[in-house]
């Protein structure tokens, strides 16, 4: 994981996960250095990740008072229980449904939960944090986190600036993520959906911090414009078993095995008018790349560790003298709260 500050009050704990054929998905967590310190999301639960050590590089885990989960998916709760043990005064901020979901994996003490619903807020001493239901979501317990998109490289995924990404690439990444992560969006009533975007537009934040997007400063209008166009997307269709077998064999997957790889919705509408209902798209998208296309020099695994390829096969990564973009940064110095 990487660590960097955004202003004086926020530490970004950056990580990423390589999705074969798609790109590098940012998986961020945040430390808010409030009067009552808050950790937002708790990262991945993979064996080679140590979220507690990452938190300790920003502040003493024992000082954490609140663990705010944007939603209880596994890429947001990986370090939750380790942090609860290290932070005896911390309480988990989630919804009633979110608490129930997490309790199916491991008992979650009810006296260490603080329930909030969208529209409510939490007092953390020197400010109040508002919970809201974003326009796009993949979990009914969501109380934050809206934007996201896979990046073309690990360096961009864990970087500190979404503005460093080419604008068209960023737009395409958002479209792709919307169609993958919120598959209901193509069936949504456009007017009702846009009504859910309006409150976000009215917030007009200067800084946008999301789990699955690099920090975005001064890009709010552009991000909201892209999200507003999401109902026009074609649904994402991933490779099927035939495509998987061809990928593993090293041959090109069949045409049309994946669809809607971040295309502009207006282009999708034109394609729908021109082709029969079951005719595959003429050009395969990036989801059709080989599942084996892992590049150790850009991967999200610590240097020198065995890299896990398609279907769990192990292969050795070449030794490296510098840390991977998604592995712990030995040069990172602890930040003062």
C-alpha positions in Angstrom: 0.0 0.0 0.0 1.0 3.6 -0.5 0.4 6.5 1.8 0.1 10.2 1.1 -1.6 13.3 2.6 -4.3 15.3 1.0 -4.2 18.6 2.9 -3.5 18.6 6.6 -6.5 16.4 7.7 -6.7 13.4 5.4 -4.3 10.5 4.8 -4.9 8.3 1.8 -4.0 4.7 2.1 -3.7 3.6 -1.5 -3.9 0.1 -2.9 -5.1 -1.5 -6.1 -6.2 -4.8 -7.5 -5.4 -6.0 -11.0 -8.4 -7.2 -12.8 -7.2 -9.2 -15.8 -8.3 -7.7 -19.1 -9.9 -4.7 -17.4 -7.1 -2.7 -15.7 -6.0 -1.8 -12.1 -8.8 -1.0 -9.8 -8.0 1.5 -7.0 -8.9 0.2 -3.5 -8.4 3.2 -1.2 -9.0 3.7 2.5 -8.7 7.0 4.3 -7.8 8.4 7.7 -9.6 11.6 8.7 -7.6 13.3 11.4 -10.6 14.8 13.2 -10.9 15.4 16.9 -12.2 11.9 17.0 -10.2 10.1 14.3 -12.1 8.3 11.6 -10.9 5.5 9.3 -13.0 5.2 6.2 -13.1 1.7 4.8 -10.5 -1.0 5.7 -9.0 -2.2 2.4 -8.5 -5.6 1.0 -8.3 -8.8 3.0 -5.7 -10.6 0.9 -2.9 -12.5 2.7 -0.2 -10.2 1.5 -1.9 -7.0 2.8 -1.4 -5.6 6.3 -4.0 -2.9 6.7 -3.3 -2.4 10.4 0.4 -1.5 9.7 -0.8 0.9 7.0 -3.1 2.6 9.5 -0.3 2.7 12.0 1.8 4.7 9.5 -0.8 7.5 9.8 -1.7 7.4 13.5 -1.8 5.1 16.5 -4.6 2.6 15.8 -5.6 2.8 19.5 -6.6 6.5 18.8 -9.2 5.5 16.2 -12.7 6.3 17.4 -14.8 5.6 14.3 -14.6 3.1 11.4 -16.9 4.4 8.7 -17.7 1.7 6.1 -19.1 3.1 2.8 -20.6 -0.4 2.4 -19.7 -3.9 3.6 -18.3 -5.5 0.5 -15.1 -7.5 1.0 -12.9 -5.0 -0.7 -14.0 -2.4 1.9 -13.8 -4.6 5.0 -10.6 -6.5 4.7 -8.9 -5.1 7.7 -12.0 -4.4 9.8 -11.7 -7.0 12.6 -7.9 -6.5 13.0 -8.5 -2.8 13.4 -11.4 -3.4 15.9 -9.0 -5.4 18.1 -6.3 -2.7 17.9 -8.7 0.2 18.5 -10.7 -0.8 21.6 -12.7 2.4 21.6 -13.6 2.4 17.9 -17.1 1.8 16.7 -18.2 0.7 13.2 -20.4 3.1 11.4 -22.8 1.3 9.1 -26.5 0.6 8.5 -28.6 -2.1 10.1 -28.4 -4.2 6.9 -24.7 -3.6 6.7 -24.2 -5.0 10.2 -26.2 -8.0 9.3 -24.2 -8.7 6.2 -20.9 -8.5 8.1 -22.1 -10.7 10.8 -22.5 -13.6 8.3 -18.7 -13.7 8.2 -17.8 -13.1 11.8 -19.8 -12.0 14.8 -19.8 -8.2 15.0 -20.3 -6.9 18.6 -23.5 -4.9 18.7 -22.1 -2.5 21.3 -19.4 -1.5 18.8 -21.8 -0.5 16.1 -23.2 2.9 15.4 -26.1 2.8 12.9 -26.6 5.6 10.4 -29.0 5.9 7.5 -28.7 8.0 4.4 -29.6 11.6 5.4 -28.3 11.2 8.9 -25.0 12.5 10.2 -22.3 11.5 12.7 -20.6 14.0 15.2 -16.8 13.3 15.3 -16.0 16.1 17.7 -15.0 19.0 15.5 -17.3 18.3 12.5 -20.3 16.3 11.4 -20.0 13.6 8.7 -23.2 13.2 6.5 -24.3 9.8 5.2 -25.9 9.8 1.8 -27.1 7.3 -0.8 -25.1 7.9 -4.0 -26.7 7.7 -7.4 -24.6 4.6 -8.3 -24.2 1.8 -5.8 -23.7 -2.0 -5.8 -24.8 -2.7 -2.2 -28.1 -1.8 -0.5 -26.1 -0.8 2.7 -24.2 2.0 0.9 -23.8 5.3 2.8 -21.1 7.0 0.6 -18.8 6.2 -2.3 -20.1 6.9 -5.8 -17.3 7.3 -8.4 -14.9 4.7 -9.6 -13.0 3.2 -12.5 -10.2 0.9 -13.4 -7.0 2.6 -14.3 -4.6 1.7 -17.1 -1.6 1.2 -14.8 -0.9 0.5 -11.1 1.0 3.7 -10.8 -2.1 5.7 -11.7 -4.4 3.5 -9.6 -2.4 4.3 -6.4 -1.5 7.8 -7.4 -2.7 10.9 -5.7 -4.4 12.6 -8.6 -7.2 11.5 -10.9 -6.4 14.6 -12.9 -3.2 12.8 -14.1 -5.4 10.4 -16.0 -6.3 11.3 -19.6 -9.8 12.8 -19.6 -11.2 10.4 -22.1 -9.6 7.4 -20.3 -11.1 8.6 -17.1 -14.5 9.0 -18.7 -14.3 5.5 -20.3 -13.2 4.0 -16.9 -16.2 5.5 -15.1 -18.6 4.2 -17.8 -17.1 0.8 -17.6 -17.3 0.7 -13.8 -20.9 2.0 -13.8 -22.0 -0.8 -16.1 -20.0 -3.5 -14.2 -20.7 -2.4 -10.6 -24.2 -1.1 -11.0 -25.7 -3.5 -13.5 -29.2 -2.2 -12.8 -28.4 1.2 -14.3 -29.4 0.4 -17.9 -33.0 -0.4 -16.7 -33.3 2.7 -14.5 -35.8 5.4 -15.3 -33.6 8.3 -16.5 -35.6 11.1 -14.8 -35.7 9.3 -11.5 -32.1 8.5 -11.7 -31.1 12.1 -12.5 -33.1 13.2 -9.4 -30.6 11.2 -7.3 -27.7 13.0 -9.0 -29.0 16.4 -8.1 -28.1 16.4 -4.4 -24.5 15.4 -5.3 -24.4 18.3 -7.8 -25.6 20.7 -5.1 -22.9 19.5 -2.7 -20.3 20.7 -5.3 -17.3 19.4 -3.4 -13.9 20.7 -4.4 -12.3 17.4 -3.4 -13.7 13.9 -4.2 -12.3 10.9 -2.3 -13.6 7.5 -3.4 -12.5 3.9 -2.7 -12.2 3.0 -6.4 -10.8 6.3 -7.9 -7.7 8.3 -7.2 -8.3 11.5 -5.3 -10.0 14.1 -7.6 -9.5 17.8 -7.0 -11.4 20.3 -9.1 -13.0 17.5 -11.2 -16.4 17.3 -9.6 -18.4 18.8 -12.5 -16.8 16.4 -15.0 -17.3 13.4 -12.8 -20.9 14.2 -12.2 -21.5 14.8 -15.9 -20.2 11.3 -16.6 -22.3 9.7 -13.9 -25.3 11.5 -15.2 -24.9 9.8 -18.6 -24.8 6.3 -17.0 -28.5 5.3 -17.9 -27.5 5.3 -21.6 -25.0 2.6 -21.2 -25.3 -0.9 -22.6 -25.1 -3.7 -20.0 -21.7 -5.2 -19.4 -21.4 -8.8 -20.6 -18.3 -10.6 -19.6 -16.5 -13.5 -21.3 -18.2 -16.9 -21.1 -16.7 -20.4 -20.6 -15.8 -20.7 -24.3 -13.9 -17.4 -24.2 -12.2 -18.4 -20.9 -10.9 -21.6 -22.4 -9.6 -19.8 -25.4 -7.9 -17.2 -23.2 -6.2 -19.9 -21.2 -5.1 -21.6 -24.4 -3.5 -18.4 -25.5 -5.7 -17.8 -28.5 -7.9 -14.8 -29.3 -11.4 -14.9 -27.7 -14.4 -15.0 -29.9 -15.8 -11.8 -31.2 -18.5 -10.4 -29.0 -17.5 -12.2 -25.9 -17.5 -9.0 -23.9 -19.5 -5.8 -24.4 -19.7 -2.2 -23.3 -16.1 -1.5 -22.3 -16.4 2.1 -21.3 -18.1 3.4 -24.5 -19.8 6.7 -24.7 -23.6 6.1 -24.2 -24.4 8.1 -27.3 -22.2 5.7 -29.3 -24.1 2.8 -27.7 -27.4 4.2 -28.8 -26.2 4.6 -32.4 -25.0 0.9 -32.3 -28.3 -0.3 -31.1 -30.1 1.4 -34.0 -27.7 -0.1 -36.6 -27.4 -3.8 -35.5 -29.8 -6.6 -34.9 -30.6 -7.4 -31.3 -28.3 -10.4 -31.0 -25.5 -9.3 -33.3 -22.2 -9.0 -31.3 -20.2 -5.8 -31.2 -17.7 -5.6 -34.0 -14.8 -4.8 -31.9 -13.9 -6.6 -28.7 -13.2 -4.5 -25.7 -10.4 -4.7 -23.1 -12.2 -7.3 -21.1 -11.3 -9.8 -23.8 -7.6 -9.6 -23.0 -5.9 -12.8 -21.8 -6.5 -13.6 -18.1 -2.8 -14.5 -18.0 -1.7 -11.1 -19.0 -0.1 -10.2 -15.7 3.0 -8.0 -15.9 5.0 -8.4 -12.7 6.7 -5.0 -13.2 3.3 -3.4 -12.9 1.4 -5.9 -10.8 -0.3 -5.2 -7.4 1.7 -7.7 -5.5 4.9 -7.3 -3.4 8.1 -7.8 -5.4 9.6 -11.3 -5.1 6.4 -13.0 -4.0 4.8 -15.7 -6.2 2.3 -14.1 -8.4 -1.1 -15.9 -8.7 -2.2 -16.2 -12.3 -5.3 -17.5 -13.9 -7.2 -20.2 -12.0 -4.7 -20.0 -9.1 -1.6 -21.1 -10.9 1.6 -19.9 -9.2 4.6 -18.4 -11.0 7.5 -16.6 -9.6 7.9 -12.8 -10.1 11.4 -11.7 -11.1 13.3 -10.1 -8.2 12.9 -6.3 -8.0 15.0 -3.7 -6.3 12.1 -1.2 -6.0 8.7 -1.5 -4.3 5.7 -2.3 -6.5 3.3 0.6 -6.8 0.7 -1.4 -4.9 3.0 -2.9 -2.2 4.1 -1.3 1.0 6.4 1.7 0.5 9.4 1.3 2.8 10.3 5.0 2.2 6.9 6.3 3.5 7.4 8.1 6.8 4.7 8.1 9.5 2.4 11.0 9.3 1.5 13.0 12.4 -2.2 13.1 13.3 
